[in-house]
Every structure is written in structure tokens, then in C-alpha cells.
Amino acid sequence: MPFDFFFATRKAISTVKPELFISVETEIWPNLFSALKRRNVPIMVLNGRISRKSFIRYSAFIFIIRNIMNMVDCYVMRSDSDASLILKLGVPEEKVIISKSVKFDQAYQLSMNSNSEKAGQQKIIVFGSVHRAEEQKIVEICKKLLGKYEDILVVIAPRALDRTNIYYMLKAEGIQYESLSSANGKARVLIVDRYGVLTEFYNKCDVAFVGGSLVPAGGQNPIEPLAFKKPVIYGKFHWDFEQEWEKVLEAGCRN
């Protein structure tokens, strides 16, 4: 994505020449949307969601945000509550569709391709999508686990690879680690330094922690490890995935 400046978005649209723009989970880009509309490019929001925090922030600038949000031609929202908040911000009802969360479609496909076989008897604990603000807590937990159990591999997948401090924190605690890109299997802590491979570790793990939930960040998607029937540990901050958790508990999972 280009930076949302007028000159950058105009150049990007002129270069790419899109026929349709789909924004996933209600990412709002004022200058990009304006550039798209000037070229009559349809805009769709898919798996749309809006948190209470975002709603309050948007409401403070309702006259500005209403114009921006009305540039979107179709909102496909993931829940009744998300759709209700969008309507309160002035989006016409005829533009709003409720589809439920597409995360479950992904989970179904994952469950059909589940293969949890792994080499050896070593237990694998995955800390997935770890936010920067919770990394210190994860390192402290990791140190305790390594001290108590000899047959475990701890896998840590930072949410943002360009902003993580996990390497420095592990070094400060004297914990040896390897990066996935250069691993030789000698360390008991593996840092996932590539995007797009976390699902593979969820498939092979024995227990998964899903990040963004130890700090008020709203949580990350718990559906992937659950699709592989893995126990999931989750913090108390998970408002971004309330609907998913409701469905999981309704299906018989124990909390």
C-alpha cells in the first residue's frame, strides 16, 4: 500500500489501473479512496469490522468520516453489531451486507488439510502473532518453561518483524535461540522470521498461545490453531474476535 498522501495514491492508481479495490476488515484510506473514485473504481469492504474504540474515534469526526465511508460501494460486514455501527456512522443501509466472519471459511479449509505429524517426541509450544508490547511477558514465560521442561521447543512468531525486540530480550535473559531462516535444530527457541508460515507451526504444535491478547490490542485470530484441534491459550483482551469466540464456545469448546 502507498502512504496515504494525495500524490502517492494518485501515482499508485495511475500505475496499477485497478478495476476493483477490496479493503479487508475496514481499513479506511481517505486519499486512496478519493483517487479511486475519481477513476470510477468500485470499492468494497470485505469481512468488515469496527471496534467500539474505532466507532468512538470516528464519531468525533462524523461529518468528515461520513463522506469518506460513503465512497465505499459495498460493505460486507462480519456481524450484526459491526453492521449496526457502520449504519450509525451514516452509511446507507442498501450498501451493507452481513456475511459473518470469513475466518471460518479459512478454518474449514485448514481442518481438511490437517497433518499434525512431527519428527520426534519433542513438545512444541507456539506463541503466535506476538505484539511488541507483550514480548517481555512472553520471554519471561519462555524462560520458566525452558527451566521446567527439557523436551520442549518454544516457537515465537512476532506480529511485526520490522518492529520486534524479541531478539534483544532473549539475549538479555541468556536464552539461546535460532531464526527460522537459519535454523540448524540446536536451540530450544525458534523465532519465526518469515511471514505466511505460522499456520504450519499451529498444525504441528501441542499448545498454542495467540497474541495481541495480553495487552489491550484486541487480540489476533484464534481460529487457525483451533481448526487443527489444538488447545489455545488466550489473554483477556480479545474484543476484535468476540464473535469468533462466541461461535467456538457454542460449538462445545471448553473455556
Steps between C-alpha positions, in 0.01 A plus 500: 500500500624851428517758775161671506616828350325654200802483266591144605152351463439677168828361362421149630153494343635630169765226498291203613175597322275287725152392395387430858644584841423273799587623848511221756366557853415869460830666421412862422731693266357849421737604219509154345121477498479846343747404228303182429169683474646755258571206269158343569658192658252309723604461865394208721563430868523124563469329841437847635528565869508808718592505866329716761825692537512576128130589498551759775800644316314516169193654667709794618557590133166380368460762225843421357490123543149473354616641167797264491299191592232579245764469227479124559247326273442189710565400861505124565498495880583203722228550765176676583676723753768604249231580244307701759802719578564564131138609454529736798792669326268593213557221247175434306333170587494386137881493499528263797498117486558261793700191402641382836874455545697360205754371754281191534527425128877503540475280810294242314762473226776468759315224686466303176879514451604435857818298541648527845777243454835619628848360539587364846310526828594859575207712614446820303356815655420782258466866595333639188446858381677642806468878527800708595345616831456141622840365393661548843226295665543228239877488560443466875256212443740343252782507757281323757392234251857426391608471861222258587481279190786350303303357206334812359555726204372855544401671175449878509344681204510880539205686350718767336847380399629852435409623850574205725737514796478127569862429400643755746272383780598135457869595499451706816358193675780276370261289293648342189284517190500441126323679219292290264696628201829362638393227744714187550289337772740561789308766697181447698352833396411569138410849375276505193658773290283447190139585430249245380629190682340531844216267398751219446616531861143513630443173316796327667488651848367348823383831650453843342490846653339764277642847547363851519303384803733567795487873426201712389554437128176313431654159439592305188320222314459184718320301229813362330636292791144404601442367147780253570334403832784646704459641854511879482615735776365852469519818709206710613530764226319346203223737394597484132398132495200490734276349232750226423533410869123490542471251213787290632338472844159430347659211308595332827854615570575533871612835636 
